[in-house]
Amino acid sequence: MKIALDPFMHRHLSLEDLPSKVAELGYDWIELSPRADFLEWFKAPRVFPDRVKSFKKALRDANVGIASLLPMYRWASNDEVERQAAVKHWKRAIEIAVELGVDTMNSEFGRGPHPDKGSCYCCHTGSMIEACEDAWWRSMDELVPIFEREGINLHVEPHPEDWCETIQPALDIIRTVNSKRVKFLYCAPHTFYFGDDTKAMLRESADVLAHVHVGDTFNHKASSGLRYILNPPGTQARIHQHLDIGQGEVPWDDFFGTLAEVGFDGIMTACVFAWEDRADASGKFMRSEMQRYVDTYFK
């Protein structure tokens, strides 16, 4: 198992300074999420030979590896020009993974077109779900053969606001891709979008589960829907968080216990975004707490 840190709260650090910070916080692995000087959100990678060289040196010096690269491109856009641009960026990101010796990439199903290119930004309303899924399949038709040829794993997660944001149909879609390189990422901060039975959901995912994100959240459906009070009444806004373990309501004994039960041996990433004012303390706490649960249940 690889226990990694998503260093989004440390994105102010230079790329070269990042590995030593990750090591200082107790991690051997990075899950490198989008940042402006590498894999930028939705745009072409800002990556060139000298940058790759200096980053590789910093990783070696800190004795830290990259567990996964996390690109975010509009591969599910129903605007074909936008989708083709996303696939182009994905292809370059795969090349970068190969250059860095990284064997895994992860991403989300995608939120459809840029707001300027479609009638809505949030596909869960139903206005573009079918078009976005069709676009995603066209992208997978192009990309899966490349992942397979290059020996790169792709871990995909449903995300609130995506055209696919729940356990089902996400699991069946991944199974339908039918590639040993394409697996499922279970994000604990999205637990209460998925359902209410953590054990059952992890067991259902077991055959394709390769990656988990660890962060806490509150059950937005609890207290008769009044866990959060949103104004104006009737707003469609929904909330989830990425908190330190113990600050929300994810049942962590169920989570780690079931991962051990199903034989999970993939990537486990601390994925907390809520505490930039104490990012170091959060990172250290998460590393210690994740290890405590692993030691308790993975025997």
Secondary structure as UniProt FT lines:
FT   STRAND          2..5
FT   HELIX           7..10
FT   TURN            11..12
FT   TURN            15..17
FT   HELIX           18..24
FT   TURN            25..26
FT   STRAND          29..32
FT   TURN            36..37
FT   TURN            41..42
FT   HELIX           49..62
FT   STRAND          65..69
FT   TURN            75..76
FT   HELIX           80..100
FT   STRAND          104..108
FT   HELIX           115..117
FT   HELIX           123..125
FT   HELIX           129..150
FT   STRAND          153..157
FT   TURN            160..161
FT   HELIX           167..177
FT   TURN            180..181
FT   STRAND          182..187
FT   HELIX           188..190
FT   HELIX           191..194
FT   HELIX           198..205
FT   TURN            206..208
FT   STRAND          209..214
FT   TURN            220..221
FT   HELIX           222..225
FT   TURN            233..234
FT   TURN            245..246
FT   HELIX           252..261
FT   TURN            262..263
FT   STRAND          267..270
FT   HELIX           276..278
FT   HELIX           279..297
//
